[in-house]
Amino acid sequence: MKAVIMAAGKSTRTYPLTLTRPKPLLPVMGKTVFERHLEALSGLVDGVVAVVGYRGDMIRAAFGDVFQGMPVTYVEQTEQRGTGHAVLQCEGAVDGPFLVVNGDDLYDREDLARLAAAENAALALEVPDPRLYGIYETDAEDRVVRLVEKPREVFSNLANIGAYVFTPEVFPVLRGLPPTERGEIEITSAVQALAETSGFRVVRTRGAWLPIGYPWHLLDVNRWFLDHRLEPGIEGEVSPGAEVNGPVFIGAGTVVRAGAVIDGPVWIGRGCRIGPNCWIRPYSVLCDGAIVGHASEVKASLFLEGAAAPHQNYVGDSILGARANLGCGTITANLRHDQKPVRSLVGGALVDTGRKKLGAVLGDDVHTGINTSIYPGRKLWPGTATAPGAVVRGDVLDG
């Protein structure tokens, strides 16, 4: 059996992070989303087929043709014409039953194993608000009766979470589907067609499902991995004058200087510079080459490779893109005065993040001037900069 990883999308909802990389290359506690997929699938399948499109060359370059002895092949979806269209591109690469997983989300390995043992089935998760998802109606044997996208009337709470097992009979079904109003061919339409003919089942999840729809979801996913997958250890150099508390991993070549306080769970990669006299608070992840310098405080944040809060910065519930650099005194505000959930602009509309605390999301190579203050939920596009003393009230798309 092979597994298909859907990794072709442009992922505009995760801008600015995905302006410079495909979403499967976003980091989760030191490894990319794509690598986390490969780890979960290793030993369950005998090969992976990655459907790539947007910046697919970066995925190919990162992983090549083999992962831990498991062949990895690539097919191109040159036009973004829906999930079903993406699966159709794999017809020549699979010769029997195959898994399909959404490259944006992470799944529990045991759930994937149970799914792989089924035939024509999908993972389904019980959710508190069915109106936000595609919802399955099933019979007493968990056979699918219908699949309805974001139903107005609640008839079930079994959500579709984008993981399936199909036989090759799905290919003629997909070819026979009419395009949606958006001109796309969708997997969900094939599921409904199979349910009405040869039959389709749901496999109820027992483990975690970790979707990444918006930038702040990346904070949630890293938090989950810190709680459930962190293996503490110190491979770098920690000064006797530094303090490391709780579960913490510190990578090789990282130097933690005197006066630094690190309160776990925290994961710090290779070649980082920490301190002197700084505080890294729980649920922070610092990728390779990150810098947290004198009098800086980092709380529940994610630093991509080479990101720097070098002196007198506060970074709370925020994401700093690769090589982003904060000028002295830059502050990311992460809490509204009225205590309401932070909202963030996505695609021209304000989205309720559901988070009481959310700071800023900075793209790659952003530079802030000294004493810059950034409102909660604001985003700065790659390569942008702020002037000294700037107050960032809205997203910064250029400059």
C-alpha positions, 0 to 999 in steps of 0.5 A: 500500500502507498500513501498520498500526501496532498501538498500542492496548495498555495495556503494563502490563509497561512500568509505571511509564513507560506509566501516563502515556503509551502505549508508542509515545510513549516516547522513543528518542534524541529522537524517540518510538517512533511517530515512528521507525516513521513515519520507517521507513515513509515512502516505502515506503507511501502511508499509515499506519493507526494502531490506537489505544486506551489513551491514543490521544488523545495519539498523535493530538495528537502526530502529527495527520493527516499526517507528511512528506506521508504521510497518517496515519489512526486507528482505535479498538480500544475493547476489547483483544481481541487482535492479530487483533481490532485488525487487523479494525478496519482493514478499512474503511481498507485496500483492498489488500495492507497491512503490519502492524507491532507498535507496541512494536517497531522494525524495519529499514527495508530489512527492511520494504521486502523484506516489503512486496514479498512477499505474505502473509508475515512477518518472521522472525529467527533467535534463540538460544533458541526457547523464548521466542518464537513459532517458525516451521517452514518448508519449503525455500522458506521457506513456513510449515508451522506457527507454535508459541508458545514450543515446548517442543521445539526444531524451528526457531529462526525467531522471529515478530517481529510484522511482516506483510504481508497481502492483504484475504483475511485479514479473513474468516479473522480473522472465522472464528477462534474466540477463544483461551482468553483470549477474544482473536483473534490474528494468529498464528492467522490466519497458521496458517490462511493457511499451511494454505490459500493459503500464507504465507512468512517473510522473514528479517531482515537488519537489527536488530529492537528490541523494547520489552517491559520498561522496561529494553529502552528503555535497550537501544534507545536504546543501539542508536540511539546506536551506529548513528544518532547525528549528532554536533553542538553547537547549544547553548552549551558553556563553554570550561571544559567537556569534550566527548569522542567523538560527542555531540549537544547541542541548541539552548538547552542550556547546558553549564557549566564543569567538566562532562565529557561522554563520548560517545556521548551525546545531549542535547536542547534547553533542558537545563542541564548542570553545573557540575562533573558527569559524563555518561558514555557511552550517556546520553540526556537529553530536552529540559529535563533537568538534570544539576547540580553533582557529579552523575554520569549513566551509561548512563541515560535522562532524559525531558523535564524530569527532574533530577539537580540536585546530588550524585546518581548515576544509573546504568543508570536511567530518570527519567520526565518532571519527576522530581526527585532530592533532593540525595544520591539514589543509584540502585544498579545492581549486586548484591553477588553479581554476579547479574543484576538482577531486577525485579518485573513483574505480581507476579512477579520477572523476570530482566532479563538485565542485570548492571547496572540501576538504577531506573525512575522514573515521571513527577513522582517526587520523592526526598528528600535522601540517598535510596538506591534498590536495583537494579531498583526502580520508583517510580510516577508522582507518588510521593515518598520521605522524606529518607534513605529506602532503597527496597528495593521498588517504590513504588506510592504515597506 
